[in-house]
Structure formats: structure tokens, C-alpha cells
Amino acid sequence: MTLFFDDFTSTTLDRAKWNVRVTLRPFNSEQQAYVDSEETISLVQDGLGDGANGALAIRALYRPGSRSAGGGAFDFISGRIDTREKVEVSCGTISARIKLPTGQGIWPAFWALGAGAWPGVGEIDVMENVGERDWVSVALHGNGYSGETPLVNRRYFPSGDDGTGWHVYSVEWTPAELVFRVDGECAYRVTRVMVEHYGPWAFDGTKYLVLNLALGGTYPFKTNGAREPYFGLPKATVDRIRAGEAVLLVDWVKVEK
């Protein structure tokens, strides 16, 4: 049974399903400000290829001197949306068909988060990428296994493929385990026993969905080591952002029981 579905075939984001979030204070030393703008969040129909007849586009843009809603100064803007208080789920299969941008330090993510104080509310990272073409990561966070969580794994693409093509990222969530998949193939399986080795199981309550495109920060830095010109963002990636090439595309998002 399908509980939620959005294939982004309209002309504007459906705000009955999605909230657009703005930056009040930065996290993870990220370099972008999230803003509510058609520059950063839009729906597109052209040039998608491979069966996509409409997609959500989240764009990161070089905009020196931008101010966040919280008053901070940033040289980049981007987008983040979620379904909090609109679509919240407990167990089931969460999936999305996504095409990733490339460039070290570009940090797109598709995840689910509980409402309340992090990390006790639980976080399910269905897909994260830091601009490396050959792999994506999945992870769980909760009390005792947050931040540098031990419950994390990389899924490497087979030869001749990478994250810049369309792929379906999903998690099958039950009271006993979470199974992460890429294009239907298991990328990581985490059981309740594995989680409770580190801390309380944080996956009995409801979670809302999140899609965002971050830039730089701690996770990218730990992968690429770049300190200049921005923390976690090397110059080659800044050039790609300035050229308008940092675009996360989402064909559809689905939740099924």
C-alpha cells in the first residue's frame, strides 16, 4: 500500500506535502545558507532522460554576501525540504529515484528524522554523497551511535556506473531491522541487536522525510581534506558551483507499507 508519493510533475513544489526550510544557524560547518527561492528549489520537465517526466531540482549557487534567515553571511545558497507535520511514517519502505551532482564536497542527502532532540529521536540516512562519483553512504544515528556513528556503510557502484545516473535509494524499515538498498540490491542491513549494542533503538516512533543539498562541512572535509578556498570545498568544486553544475535531481519519492 502506498502511503505517500510525489513524482514532481507539477509546475511548483506541492507545499501541502513539503516544507521549505531556511538556515537559522549552520550545522556541521556547512558553507551554504538554505533559502526559500525558486533559484534553489524548482520543478523541471526537460532534459531529464531515462523515463523521468518531471523532477525536483535542488540547486546550490554561488552568491557571495548572501544572508541567512538567522543573519549569518554565506557565499553559497541552496535548498532543503522536508515533510514534518505533513507526512510522517513509522516502518515501511522509503524510497526515491535520484540523480546526483558531482564535485568533491557537494553533499546531497535523502534521509528520515524524528521530531525532537537529536540524536535521541533517531536519524535514518537513506543516501548521502560527498561528491565522490563511485560511492554513496547509508547510516543510522541515535543516542550512543551519533556523529561518527559505527552504523554506517558505503555502497560502491559497479564498474561503468556512478551516482550521476538515475538510481533508486531505499530503506526497508521494520521493528527488528533496517535494510538499505540501491537499485534493489542490499547495501547494508542493520538489526535491532546491532543498534542496541551501542545505545537505545531509536526507530519505533515516526519520522519525516528530508531532501537537501549541502556544501562542504565536516563529512566532506573528512573525505577530501580541503581547507581552501572553503572548508570541505576545493577550488575545482567551487568552479562547478559557479558554473551552475551543482544540481540534485529527484524523479520521485515514495513511502509504502
C-alpha positions as CSV (number, residue, x, y, z in Angstrom):
1,M,0.0,0.0,0.0
2,T,1.3,3.4,-1.0
3,L,1.2,5.9,1.9
4,F,2.9,8.8,0.1
5,F,4.0,9.6,-3.4
6,D,5.3,12.6,-5.2
7,D,6.6,12.5,-8.8
8,F,7.2,16.3,-9.2
9,T,5.2,16.6,-12.4
10,S,3.5,19.8,-11.5
11,T,4.9,23.3,-12.1
12,T,5.7,24.2,-8.5
13,L,6.5,22.3,-5.3
14,D,3.5,20.9,-3.5
15,R,3.6,22.7,-0.2
16,A,0.8,20.6,1.2
17,K,3.4,17.8,1.2
18,W,6.7,19.7,1.6
19,N,8.1,22.4,3.8
20,V,10.9,24.6,2.6
21,R,13.5,25.1,5.3
22,V,15.8,28.1,5.8
23,T,19.1,28.4,7.7
24,L,18.7,29.9,11.2
25,R,22.1,28.6,12.3
26,P,24.6,26.5,10.4
27,F,25.4,22.9,11.3
28,N,28.4,20.6,10.5
29,S,30.4,23.7,9.4
30,E,28.5,23.7,6.2
31,Q,29.2,26.5,3.7
32,Q,25.7,27.2,2.3
33,A,22.6,29.1,3.5
34,Y,19.3,27.3,2.8
35,V,16.9,29.8,1.3
36,D,13.3,29.6,0.1
37,S,13.7,30.6,-3.5
38,E,12.8,29.2,-7.0
39,E,16.5,29.7,-7.7
40,T,17.4,26.9,-5.4
41,I,14.2,24.7,-5.4
42,S,12.2,24.2,-8.6
43,L,10.4,21.6,-10.6
44,V,11.8,20.8,-14.1
45,Q,10.5,18.7,-17.0
46,D,13.1,19.0,-19.7
47,G,16.4,17.2,-20.4
48,L,15.9,14.5,-17.7
49,G,16.1,11.4,-19.8
50,D,15.7,7.7,-18.8
51,G,12.0,7.8,-18.1
52,A,11.8,10.8,-15.8
53,N,8.9,13.1,-16.9
54,G,9.3,15.6,-14.1
55,A,11.8,16.2,-11.3
56,L,12.6,18.2,-8.3
57,A,15.7,20.2,-8.8
58,I,17.7,21.5,-5.8
59,R,20.5,23.8,-6.9
60,A,23.5,25.1,-5.0
61,L,24.6,28.5,-6.2
62,Y,27.5,30.9,-5.7
63,R,26.0,34.1,-4.2
64,P,28.7,35.9,-2.3
65,G,27.4,38.1,0.5
66,S,24.2,36.2,1.0
67,R,22.5,36.5,4.4
68,S,20.7,33.6,6.0
69,A,17.4,33.9,7.8
70,G,19.4,33.7,11.1
71,G,21.6,36.7,10.0
72,G,24.8,34.8,9.0
73,A,26.9,35.7,6.0
74,F,27.4,33.0,3.3
75,D,28.9,32.8,-0.2
76,F,26.6,30.0,-1.3
77,I,22.8,29.3,-1.2
78,S,21.0,26.0,-1.6
79,G,17.8,24.2,-0.7
80,R,16.3,21.9,1.9
81,I,12.8,20.5,2.1
82,D,11.0,18.1,4.5
83,T,7.6,16.6,5.3
84,R,7.5,17.4,9.0
85,E,3.9,17.5,10.4
86,K,2.7,16.7,6.8
87,V,3.9,13.2,6.1
88,E,5.4,11.2,9.0
89,V,5.8,7.5,8.8
90,S,6.7,4.6,11.1
91,C,8.1,1.5,9.4
92,G,7.6,0.6,5.8
93,T,9.7,1.2,2.7
94,I,11.0,4.7,2.0
95,S,12.5,5.2,-1.5
96,A,13.4,7.9,-4.0
97,R,14.8,7.9,-7.6
98,I,17.7,10.4,-7.6
99,K,20.4,11.7,-9.9
100,L,23.4,13.2,-8.1
101,P,25.7,16.1,-8.9
102,T,29.5,15.5,-8.9
103,G,32.2,17.6,-7.3
104,Q,34.2,16.9,-4.1
105,G,32.4,18.4,-1.2
106,I,28.9,18.7,-2.7
107,W,26.8,16.9,-0.1
108,P,23.3,15.8,-1.1
109,A,21.2,13.6,1.2
110,F,17.9,11.8,1.4
111,W,17.0,10.9,5.0
112,A,14.3,10.5,7.6
113,L,14.4,12.2,11.0
114,G,12.2,12.1,14.2
115,A,10.8,15.3,15.7
116,G,12.6,16.3,18.9
117,A,16.1,16.5,20.3
118,W,18.8,14.9,18.1
119,P,20.1,12.3,18.2
120,G,17.7,10.6,20.5
121,V,14.8,10.9,18.0
122,G,16.7,8.8,15.5
123,E,18.0,9.5,12.0
124,I,17.9,7.2,9.0
125,D,20.3,8.3,6.2
126,V,18.9,6.5,3.2
127,M,21.5,8.1,0.9
128,E,24.4,10.5,1.4
129,N,27.1,11.5,-1.0
130,V,30.0,13.9,-0.7
131,G,30.8,14.3,-4.4
132,E,32.6,11.0,-4.9
133,R,31.3,9.5,-8.1
134,D,31.9,5.9,-7.2
135,W,30.1,5.5,-3.8
136,V,27.2,6.6,-1.6
137,S,26.8,6.0,2.1
138,V,24.0,5.0,4.4
139,A,23.9,5.3,8.2
140,L,21.8,5.4,11.4
141,H,22.1,7.8,14.3
142,G,20.8,7.7,17.8
143,N,21.9,8.1,21.4
144,G,25.2,6.2,21.7
145,Y,25.8,6.0,17.9
146,S,25.6,9.5,16.5
147,G,28.0,11.7,14.6
148,E,30.9,9.3,14.0
149,T,28.3,6.5,14.0
150,P,29.6,2.9,13.8
151,L,26.4,2.1,12.0
152,V,27.4,3.3,8.6
153,N,28.4,1.7,5.3
154,R,29.4,2.7,1.7
155,R,27.9,1.2,-1.4
156,Y,30.3,1.3,-4.4
157,F,28.8,1.4,-7.8
158,P,29.8,-1.3,-10.3
159,S,32.3,-0.6,-13.0
160,G,30.9,1.7,-15.7
161,D,28.3,3.2,-13.4
162,D,28.2,6.0,-10.9
163,G,25.9,8.3,-8.9
164,T,25.4,10.8,-11.7
165,G,22.9,8.3,-13.3
166,W,19.4,7.7,-12.1
167,H,19.3,5.3,-9.1
168,V,16.6,4.2,-6.6
169,Y,17.8,4.5,-3.0
170,S,15.6,2.9,-0.4
171,V,15.3,1.5,3.1
172,E,13.0,-1.2,4.3
173,W,12.2,-0.4,8.0
174,T,10.7,-2.9,10.4
175,P,10.6,-3.1,14.2
176,A,13.5,-5.6,14.0
177,E,15.9,-4.2,11.3
178,L,16.5,-1.7,8.6
179,V,17.7,-2.9,5.1
180,F,19.2,-0.2,2.8
181,R,19.2,-0.9,-0.9
182,V,20.5,0.7,-4.1
183,D,18.5,-0.3,-7.2
184,G,17.1,-3.2,-5.2
185,E,20.4,-4.6,-4.1
186,C,21.3,-4.7,-0.4
187,A,23.8,-2.1,0.6
188,Y,23.6,-2.6,4.4
189,R,21.5,-4.5,6.9
190,V,21.2,-3.2,10.5
191,T,19.4,-5.3,13.1
192,R,17.9,-4.1,16.4
193,V,20.6,-6.2,18.2
194,M,23.3,-4.4,16.3
195,V,21.9,-1.0,17.2
196,E,21.3,-1.8,20.9
197,H,24.9,-2.9,21.2
198,Y,25.7,0.9,21.1
199,G,22.5,2.5,22.5
200,P,18.7,2.6,22.6
201,W,16.8,1.6,19.4
202,A,15.5,5.0,18.1
203,F,13.3,3.6,15.4
204,D,9.9,2.9,17.0
205,G,8.5,6.4,16.5
206,T,7.5,8.3,13.4
207,K,10.0,10.0,11.1
208,Y,9.6,12.7,8.4
209,L,11.4,12.8,5.1
210,V,14.2,15.2,4.2
211,L,15.9,16.1,0.9
212,N,18.8,18.6,0.9
213,L,21.9,19.7,-0.9
214,A,24.7,20.9,1.4
215,L,28.1,22.2,0.6
216,G,31.4,21.5,2.4
217,G,31.5,20.9,6.1
218,T,32.8,18.1,8.3
219,Y,31.8,15.0,6.4
220,P,33.1,16.2,3.1
221,F,36.3,17.5,4.8
222,K,37.0,14.1,6.3
223,T,36.8,12.7,2.8
224,N,38.6,15.3,0.7
225,G,40.7,17.2,3.2
226,A,40.1,20.6,1.5
227,R,40.5,23.7,3.7
228,E,40.7,26.2,0.9
229,P,39.0,28.1,-0.6
230,Y,36.3,26.8,1.7
231,F,36.2,24.1,4.4
232,G,35.4,20.8,2.6
233,L,35.1,22.5,-0.8
234,P,38.2,22.5,-3.2
235,K,38.5,25.1,-5.9
236,A,37.5,22.8,-8.7
237,T,34.2,22.2,-7.0
238,V,33.6,25.9,-6.4
239,D,34.2,26.4,-10.1
240,R,31.5,23.8,-10.8
241,I,29.1,25.5,-8.5
242,R,29.8,28.9,-10.1
243,A,29.1,27.3,-13.5
244,G,25.6,26.1,-12.3
245,E,26.5,22.4,-12.2
246,A,25.6,21.6,-8.6
247,V,22.1,20.3,-9.1
248,L,20.4,17.4,-7.2
249,L,17.5,15.9,-9.2
250,V,14.7,13.8,-7.7
251,D,12.4,11.9,-10.0
252,W,10.0,10.7,-7.3
253,V,9.7,10.0,-3.6
254,K,7.6,7.1,-2.2
255,V,6.6,5.5,1.1
256,E,4.9,2.1,1.1
257,K,3.7,-0.3,3.8
